[in-house]
Amino acid sequence: MNIQLKRGVVLREADGQSVLTGAGRRAAYYRLNEVGTICLKLLLEGSTREAASHTVAERYGVGADQVRADIDALIDNLRSADLVKVPRG
């Protein structure tokens, strides 16, 4: 999955967590916990959804199916907040 931050969106990390903030009058603010931060960073670095799911599942000892569902929800939420774009293709 090729995911990118939208223009003007800033990602700040501190203590394993992160905050995404948008730009403009309707700027969104979104806070991610440690796991969400890891998932987002893996996707921004070019990992596929499957690869990111397996990496996080192994690291935290949880099922890859659950992580995959959580990643899908995360991406849907970030898209709804107009913070990321997922180019087609």
C-alpha positions in Angstrom: 0.0 0.0 0.0 1.5 3.3 -1.1 0.4 5.9 1.4 1.5 9.6 1.6 0.8 12.4 3.9 -1.2 15.1 2.2 0.4 18.5 1.5 0.8 20.6 4.6 0.3 17.7 7.0 2.9 17.5 9.7 3.8 14.3 11.6 5.5 14.8 15.0 6.8 12.0 17.2 7.5 11.9 20.9 8.0 9.0 23.2 6.9 6.5 20.6 3.6 8.3 20.0 2.8 10.7 17.2 0.5 13.5 16.2 -0.6 14.4 12.7 -1.9 17.9 12.1 -3.3 19.3 8.9 -3.2 22.8 7.4 -5.8 25.4 6.7 -9.1 26.4 8.3 -10.4 22.8 8.5 -7.1 21.4 9.8 -7.4 18.0 11.5 -5.5 16.8 14.5 -5.0 13.1 15.0 -3.0 11.4 17.8 -1.6 7.9 17.4 -0.4 5.5 20.0 2.9 3.5 19.7 1.4 0.8 17.6 -0.4 3.2 15.3 2.8 5.2 14.9 4.7 2.0 13.9 2.0 1.0 11.4 1.9 4.4 9.8 5.7 4.7 9.6 5.9 1.3 7.9 3.3 2.3 5.4 4.9 5.7 4.7 8.2 4.0 4.2 6.6 1.8 1.5 5.7 -1.4 3.3 2.7 -3.2 2.0 -0.3 -3.7 4.3 0.6 -7.4 4.6 4.2 -6.7 5.5 3.3 -4.1 8.0 0.7 -6.4 9.5 3.2 -9.2 9.9 5.9 -7.0 11.4 3.6 -5.6 14.0 2.0 -9.0 14.7 5.4 -10.5 15.4 6.6 -7.6 17.5 3.5 -7.6 19.7 2.5 -11.3 19.6 -1.0 -10.7 18.2 -2.7 -12.0 15.1 -1.9 -10.6 11.7 -5.6 -10.6 10.8 -6.4 -8.3 13.7 -3.5 -6.0 12.9 -4.6 -5.9 9.2 -8.1 -4.9 10.3 -6.6 -2.2 12.6 -4.4 -0.9 9.8 -7.4 -0.7 7.5 -9.4 1.3 10.1 -6.4 3.6 10.7 -6.1 4.4 7.0 -9.8 5.0 6.7 -9.8 7.3 9.7 -6.8 9.3 8.4 -8.3 9.5 4.9 -11.6 10.8 6.5 -9.7 13.4 8.4 -8.0 14.4 5.1 -4.5 13.7 6.4 -3.3 11.0 4.0 -3.8 10.0 0.4 -3.6 6.5 -1.1 -2.7 6.8 -4.7 -4.4 4.4 -7.1 -2.4 1.8 -8.8 
